[in-house]
Amino acid sequence: MNYSSTFIPTLREVPADAVIASHRLMFRSGMLRKLANGLFAYLPLGLRSFRKVEQIVREEMNAIGALEIKPTVVLPGEIWKESGRWDSMGAGMLRVKNRLDNDFVVSPTAEEAFTAIVRDELASYRQLPLAMYQINTKYRDEIRPRYGVMRGREFVMKDAYSWHCDETSLDETYQAMGRAYRRIFKRCGLTVIPVKADSGAMGGSGSEEFMVESDIGDNTLILCKNCGYAANVEKAGCAPDNTTEASPANTPPLEKIDTPNIKTIDELCAFLTMSPQTFIKTLIYRAINVESDNAAAVPEAFFAVAIRGDLDVNEVKLAALIKAAEVSLAADADVTRLTNAPVGFAGPVGLDSLPLIVDHTVTAMHDAVTGALAKDLHYRHVAYGRDFAKQGSDGWLVGDIRTVKAGDRCIACNGELYTKMGNELGHIFKLGYKYTRSMNVSYLDENGKSQVPTMGCYGIGVDRTLASVIEEHHDEAGIVWPASIAPYHVIIVPIKYDGAVKAASDRLAAEFAAAGIEILLDDRNERPGVKFNDADLLGIPWRVVVGDKGLAQPNPQVEVKHRREKENRMLELDKAAGELTSQLKAELAELNR
């Protein structure tokens, strides 16, 4: 491809709203242009790399037996009402009506569409397991889109779904997808961190995210310094600080104390000259759509949550424990109504009006301080198991609901945990029966009995993957593409595109093309410095400079330089295409290994 025949509108200035490298460089290199906030158009150069990421994803999905289909982007609202997500997805879902006043959704995700397709065709266990995928456009009405295509409103994802007769079959596909994801990201030149994760609005049990480290990441990763443990903070667990349950035998009797105008843990610490670890913090939460094993989901419920005073409640863990779609701190008026006490004086002792969720840390507390359910009063010498009930009591639950932080001990090896910020590129779920039951999917087993299949879900953000490659592979001059997804493999830069230089450049271009190497020939009438700067900005792996000086040598030579290297070197014109082709194929083979 000749530079003059394509459309690469490079920029010297950085767009004002571009604050991360991928956003800046995708605009400066002419890969992207903005149509509206969160909506971007791929130009020819960007689309070439985008399609290469797509193709890598497609090849790896096909390799494990997943079948590609193409559902519509606009989906009937009825199937979303069947699944129960018509309302629960909230304002992020773009709902539209047609001329007949029928409800439709501009697809934010594809569980309903795939489940509806399979429901209409699945009849026998012989059709299972089944795995299908799409690479398709989605839309989510982000409140604040930012960072270019890293968090846009319209984007492309690979969504795969699988259906199975049993958990063993589901796990086999889940593991195969995990291996495929690792290959995909390696082929793209990305360093990913697989982490244990929460299933969130998708539902289900097992879940793993594939993260890249990022200063502007939306996710906090919890990692162990000693072993391979890695988890999203929403899911992370840690070793208990004390594995021994509280023993109240030697604890003094419960005592009510005056604490005038004191509400917070910090104020109590100062007032009683005690550490936060000696306090039981009790918070009141409002939960939405709480599932029940024996009845329909409860639209709204309130819970009390007890946790050690120096810790924070992990609301994702809490929601999972009580099987709620969403949890949030109750309004002050609700706290006062439910506890009969002002905000700041709740405690588990005598709190009979609410179900109580107890964090594991509280079970080791036998001489603690907590609110006394009355203004300006607290209890001290509080002992778990003596002054309020143990796990198994009616309406009570004990579980891990603490937010893990740096310095906690690893749940796997007891090593020290630390944190990194990351962005999610892919996520795999064991969905279970969430959608197949709500949407009435069934098949006949080998005994002719009707069964409901279990389900898996596996997503990759294509735009975000492309942007993340640039985040990991760039320098002060521009992008540094891995060969696997570079828009072109070689850029040929004639010092002046005429005479012998033109003839040699055209010859090289033909030789590379014959070897299957994608080339960009910079035939523009520009100064060499402009061409060199643009070549670095575009990030094409190999640059070949053709000039009169090199061609005038006894054995005509050209200057070659890899984008990652500082120095250039000279190669004979007759050998240049062959040698660079060999090196490119070796680089591609290493990425694909």
CORRAHU-V691918 format. One record per pair of residues at least 12 apart in sequence whose ideal C-beta (glycine too) atoms are under 8 Angstrom apart, sorted by the first residue. I is the first residue (numbers start at 1). J is the second residue. If there is no record, write none. Layout:
((I:J) (I:J))
This chain:
((1:488) (1:518) (1:519) (1:520) (1:521) (2:520) (2:521) (2:523) (3:520) (3:521) (3:522) (3:523) (3:524) (4:523) (4:524) (6:44) (6:45) (6:520) (7:30) (7:43) (7:44) (8:29) (8:30) (8:43) (8:44) (8:45) (8:534) (8:538) (9:30) (9:33) (9:43) (10:28) (10:29) (10:30) (10:534) (10:537) (10:538) (11:27) (11:28) (11:30) (12:28) (14:27) (14:28) (15:27) (15:34) (17:146) (18:148) (19:146) (19:147) (19:216) (20:147) (20:148) (20:150) (20:216) (20:471) (21:470) (21:471) (21:474) (22:147) (22:148) (22:149) (22:150) (22:467) (22:468) (22:470) (22:471) (22:474) (23:147) (23:148) (23:149) (23:150) (23:467) (25:470) (25:474) (25:478) (25:479) (25:537) (25:539) (26:46) (26:148) (26:149) (26:467) (26:470) (27:148) (28:478) (28:537) (29:45) (29:46) (29:478) (29:479) (29:537) (29:538) (29:539) (30:43) (30:45) (30:46) (31:43) (31:45) (31:46) (31:49) (32:46) (32:148) (32:149) (37:145) (37:153) (38:142) (38:145) (38:151) (38:152) (38:153) (38:154) (39:152) (39:153) (39:154) (40:148) (40:149) (40:152) (40:154) (45:487) (45:538) (46:466) (46:487) (48:487) (48:488) (49:466) (49:481) (49:485) (49:486) (49:487) (50:156) (50:462) (50:463) (50:466) (52:484) (52:485) (52:486) (53:188) (53:462) (53:465) (53:466) (53:469) (53:485) (54:135) (54:156) (54:158) (54:462) (56:184) (56:187) (56:188) (56:484) (56:485) (57:135) (57:158) (57:184) (57:460) (57:462) (58:135) (60:180) (60:181) (60:183) (60:184) (60:187) (61:133) (61:158) (61:160) (61:180) (63:180) (64:131) (64:173) (64:176) (64:177) (64:179) (64:180) (65:131) (66:131) (66:132) (66:133) (66:160) (66:162) (67:130) (67:131) (67:132) (67:133) (68:132) (68:133) (68:134) (68:135) (69:117) (69:132) (69:133) (69:134) (70:134) (70:136) (71:107) (71:110) (71:113) (71:114) (71:117) (71:134) (71:136) (72:107) (72:113) (73:106) (73:107) (73:136) (73:137) (73:138) (73:139) (74:96) (74:104) (74:105) (74:106) (74:107) (75:104) (75:105) (75:106) (75:107) (75:112) (75:113) (76:102) (76:103) (76:104) (76:105) (77:95) (77:102) (77:103) (77:104) (77:105) (78:103) (79:112) (79:113) (79:115) (79:116) (79:439) (80:93) (80:105) (80:112) (81:103) (82:112) (82:438) (82:439) (82:440) (83:111) (83:112) (83:115) (83:435) (83:438) (83:439) (84:438) (85:112) (85:201) (86:103) (88:201) (88:289) (88:325) (89:108) (89:201) (91:141) (92:108) (92:140) (92:141) (92:142) (92:143) (93:105) (93:106) (93:108) (93:140) (93:141) (94:106) (94:108) (94:139) (94:140) (94:141) (106:139) (107:136) (107:137) (107:138) (107:139) (108:138) (108:139) (108:140) (109:138) (109:159) (109:202) (109:459) (110:134) (110:136) (110:138) (110:159) (110:161) (111:161) (111:202) (111:431) (111:435) (111:457) (112:435) (112:439) (114:132) (114:134) (114:159) (114:161) (115:161) (115:435) (115:436) (115:439) (115:441) (115:455) (116:439) (117:132) (118:130) (118:132) (118:161) (118:163) (118:441) (119:439) (119:440) (119:441) (122:163) (122:441) (122:442) (122:443) (122:453) (123:443) (123:444) (124:443) (124:444) (125:165) (125:443) (125:444) (125:445) (125:446) (125:451) (127:443) (128:163) (128:164) (128:165) (128:169) (128:443) (128:453) (129:162) (129:163) (129:164) (129:165) (129:169) (129:170) (129:172) (129:173) (130:162) (130:163) (131:160) (131:161) (131:162) (131:163) (131:173) (131:456) (132:160) (132:161) (132:162) (133:158) (133:159) (133:160) (133:161) (133:458) (134:158) (134:159) (134:160) (135:156) (135:157) (135:158) (135:462) (136:156) (136:157) (136:159) (137:154) (137:155) (137:156) (138:154) (138:155) (138:156) (138:157) (139:153) (139:154) (139:155) (140:153) (140:155) (141:153) (147:216) (147:467) (148:467) (149:463) (149:464) (149:466) (149:467) (150:216) (150:423) (150:463) (150:464) (150:467) (150:468) (151:218) (152:463) (155:461) (155:462) (155:463) (155:464) (156:461) (156:462) (156:463) (157:459) (157:460) (157:461) (157:462) (158:459) (158:460) (158:462) (159:457) (159:458) (159:459) (160:177) (160:457) (160:458) (160:459) (161:455) (161:456) (161:457) (161:458) (162:177) (162:455) (162:456) (162:458) (163:436) (163:441) (163:453) (163:454) (163:455) (164:453) (164:454) (164:455) (164:456) (165:443) (165:445) (165:451) (165:453) (165:454) (166:454) (167:454) (170:430) (170:454) (170:455) (170:456) (171:206) (171:430) (173:456) (174:206) (174:428) (174:430) (174:456) (177:428) (177:456) (177:458) (178:194) (178:208) (178:428) (181:194) (181:210) (181:426) (181:428) (181:458) (181:460) (182:194) (182:210) (184:426) (184:460) (185:210) (185:425) (185:426) (185:465) (186:591) (187:484) (187:591) (187:592) (188:465) (188:469) (188:482) (188:484) (188:485) (188:591) (189:469) (189:472) (189:473) (189:482) (189:484) (189:485) (189:591) (190:212) (190:425) (190:465) (190:468) (190:469) (190:472) (191:212) (191:213) (191:472) (192:210) (192:211) (192:212) (192:425) (192:426) (193:210) (193:211) (193:212) (193:213) (193:221) (193:223) (193:230) (193:420) (193:422) (194:208) (194:209) (194:210) (194:211) (194:230) (195:208) (195:209) (195:210) (195:211) (195:221) (195:222) (195:230) (195:231) (195:232) (195:235) (195:422) (196:208) (196:209) (196:230) (196:231) (196:232) (196:235) (196:236) (197:209) (197:231) (197:232) (197:234) (197:235) (197:427) (198:232) (198:234) (198:235) (198:316) (198:317) (198:320) (199:320) (199:429) (199:430) (199:431) (200:234) (200:316) (201:325) (202:429) (202:431) (202:434) (202:457) (203:429) (203:431) (203:432) (203:434) (203:435) (204:429) (204:430) (204:431) (204:432) (204:434) (204:455) (204:457) (205:430) (205:432) (206:429) (206:430) (207:235) (207:427) (207:428) (207:429) (207:430) (208:427) (208:428) (209:232) (209:424) (209:426) (209:427) (210:424) (210:425) (210:426) (210:427) (210:460) (211:232) (211:422) (211:423) (211:424) (211:425) (212:422) (212:423) (212:425) (212:468) (212:471) (212:472) (213:420) (213:421) (213:422) (214:421) (214:422) (214:423) (214:468) (214:471) (215:421) (216:421) (216:423) (217:420) (217:421) (217:422) (217:423) (218:423) (218:424) (219:232) (219:233) (219:421) (219:422) (219:423) (219:424) (220:232) (220:233) (220:419) (220:420) (220:421) (220:422) (221:233) (221:419) (221:420) (221:421) (221:422) (222:236) (222:238) (222:404) (222:417) (222:418) (222:419) (223:417) (223:418) (223:419) (223:420) (224:410) (224:412) (224:413) (224:415) (224:416) (224:417) (224:418) (225:415) (225:416) (225:417) (225:418) (226:410) (226:413) (226:415) (226:416) (227:410) (227:412) (227:413) (227:415) (229:410) (229:411) (229:412) (229:413) (229:415) (229:417) (231:404) (233:314) (233:403) (233:404) (233:419) (234:314) (234:316) (234:317) (235:316) (235:317) (236:404) (236:417) (237:400) (237:404) (237:411) (238:402) (238:404) (238:408) (238:409) (238:410) (238:411) (238:417) (239:408) (239:409) (239:410) (239:411) (239:414) (240:360) (240:361) (240:364) (241:361) (241:364) (241:409) (242:364) (243:364) (244:364) (245:363) (245:364) (245:384) (245:385) (246:363) (246:364) (246:365) (246:366) (246:383) (246:384) (246:385) (247:366) (248:366) (248:383) (248:384) (248:385) (248:386) (248:387) (250:366) (251:366) (251:367) (251:381) (251:383) (251:386) (252:367) (252:381) (253:381) (254:349) (254:379) (254:380) (254:381) (254:382) (254:383) (254:387) (255:379) (255:380) (255:381) (256:372) (256:377) (256:378) (256:379) (257:377) (257:378) (257:379) (257:380) (258:376) (258:377) (259:271) (259:376) (259:377) (259:378) (260:376) (261:376) (262:376) (262:378) (263:342) (263:343) (263:344) (263:345) (264:344) (265:279) (265:281) (265:309) (265:310) (268:309) (268:369) (268:378) (272:369) (272:380) (274:369) (275:310) (276:308) (276:309) (276:310) (277:308) (277:309) (277:310) (278:309) (278:365) (278:367) (278:368) (278:369) (279:308) (279:309) (279:310) (279:368) (279:369) (279:370) (280:306) (280:307) (280:308) (280:309) (280:347) (280:348) (280:362) (280:365) (280:368) (280:369) (280:370) (280:382) (281:306) (281:307) (281:308) (281:309) (281:311) (281:370) (282:304) (282:305) (282:306) (282:346) (282:347) (282:348) (282:351) (282:370) (282:371) (283:304) (283:305) (283:307) (283:313) (283:329) (283:346) (284:302) (284:303) (284:304) (284:305) (284:329) (284:330) (284:334) (284:335) (284:338) (284:339) (284:346) (284:354) (285:302) (285:303) (285:304) (285:305) (285:313) (285:315) (285:318) (285:327) (285:328) (285:329) (285:330) (286:300) (286:301) (286:302) (286:327) (286:328) (286:329) (286:330) (286:331) (286:334) (287:300) (287:301) (287:302) (287:303) (287:319) (287:322) (287:324) (287:326) (287:327) (288:300) (288:324) (288:325) (288:326) (288:327) (289:324) (289:325) (289:326) (290:322) (290:323) (290:324) (290:325) (291:323) (291:324) (292:323) (297:325) (301:324) (301:355) (302:330) (302:334) (302:338) (302:354) (303:322) (303:327) (303:354) (303:355) (303:356) (303:357) (304:339) (304:346) (304:348) (304:351) (304:354) (304:355) (304:356) (304:357) (305:318) (305:356) (305:357) (305:359) (305:401) (306:348) (306:356) (306:357) (306:358) (306:359) (306:362) (306:370) (307:359) (307:361) (307:362) (307:401) (307:402) (308:359) (308:361) (308:362) (308:365) (308:402) (311:359) (311:361) (311:402) (311:403) (312:402) (312:403) (313:359) (313:401) (313:402) (313:403) (314:401) (314:402) (314:403) (314:404) (315:327) (315:328) (317:399) (317:400) (317:401) (317:402) (318:357) (318:401) (321:357) (321:397) (321:399) (321:401) (322:357) (322:397) (338:353) (338:354) (339:351) (339:353) (339:354) (339:373) (340:353) (340:373) (341:371) (341:373) (341:374) (341:375) (342:375) (344:371) (345:371) (345:372) (345:373) (345:374) (345:375) (345:376) (345:377) (345:378) (346:371) (346:373) (347:370) (347:371) (347:372) (347:373) (347:378) (347:379) (347:382) (348:362) (348:370) (348:387) (348:388) (349:370) (349:372) (349:373) (349:379) (349:382) (349:387) (349:388) (350:373) (350:388) (351:373) (351:388) (354:395) (355:395) (355:396) (355:397) (356:388) (356:389) (356:395) (356:396) (356:397) (357:396) (357:397) (357:398) (357:399) (357:401) (358:384) (358:391) (358:396) (358:397) (358:398) (358:399) (359:398) (359:399) (359:400) (359:401) (359:402) (360:398) (360:399) (360:400) (360:402) (361:402) (362:384) (363:384) (363:385) (363:390) (363:391) (363:398) (364:384) (365:382) (365:383) (365:384) (366:383) (366:384) (366:386) (367:380) (367:381) (367:382) (367:383) (368:380) (368:381) (368:382) (368:383) (368:384) (369:382) (370:382) (404:417) (405:417) (405:419) (406:418) (406:419) (423:464) (423:468) (424:461) (424:464) (425:460) (425:461) (425:464) (425:465) (425:468) (426:458) (426:459) (426:460) (426:461) (426:465) (427:458) (427:459) (428:456) (428:457) (428:458) (428:459) (429:456) (429:457) (429:458) (430:454) (430:456) (431:454) (431:455) (431:456) (431:457) (432:454) (432:455) (433:452) (433:454) (433:455) (434:455) (435:455) (436:452) (436:453) (436:454) (436:455) (437:452) (441:453) (466:485) (469:481) (469:482) (469:485) (473:539) (474:539) (477:533) (477:536) (477:537) (478:536) (478:537) (478:538) (478:539) (479:537) (479:538) (479:539) (480:539) (480:563) (480:564) (481:539) (481:540) (481:541) (481:563) (482:541) (482:587) (482:591) (483:541) (483:584) (483:587) (483:588) (483:591) (484:588) (484:591) (484:592) (486:539) (486:540) (486:541) (487:518) (487:520) (487:538) (487:540) (488:518) (488:519) (488:520) (488:540) (489:512) (489:517) (489:518) (489:519) (489:540) (489:541) (489:542) (489:584) (490:512) (490:517) (490:518) (490:519) (490:520) (490:540) (490:541) (490:542) (490:543) (490:544) (490:580) (490:584) (491:519) (491:520) (491:521) (491:522) (491:535) (491:538) (491:540) (491:542) (491:543) (491:544) (492:505) (492:508) (492:509) (492:512) (492:519) (492:520) (492:521) (492:522) (492:544) (492:546) (493:522) (493:528) (493:531) (493:532) (493:535) (493:543) (493:544) (493:545) (493:546) (494:521) (494:522) (494:523) (494:545) (494:546) (494:547) (495:528) (495:545) (495:546) (495:547) (495:548) (496:547) (496:548) (497:522) (497:523) (497:524) (497:525) (499:548) (500:548) (500:551) (501:546) (501:547) (501:548) (501:551) (504:546) (504:551) (504:556) (504:558) (504:573) (505:521) (505:523) (505:546) (506:521) (507:573) (508:544) (508:546) (508:558) (508:573) (508:576) (508:577) (509:521) (511:577) (511:578) (512:577) (512:580) (512:581) (515:577) (515:578) (515:581) (517:577) (517:580) (517:581) (517:584) (520:538) (520:540) (522:534) (522:535) (532:545) (536:563) (539:563) (540:563) (541:562) (541:563) (541:564) (541:584) (541:587) (542:560) (542:561) (542:562) (542:563) (542:580) (542:583) (542:584) (543:560) (543:561) (543:562) (543:563) (543:568) (544:558) (544:559) (544:560) (544:576) (544:580) (545:558) (545:559) (545:560) (545:561) (545:568) (546:558) (547:559) (550:570) (550:573) (551:573) (555:572) (555:573) (555:574) (556:572) (556:573) (556:574) (557:570) (557:571) (557:572) (557:573) (558:570) (558:571) (558:573) (558:576) (560:576) (560:580))
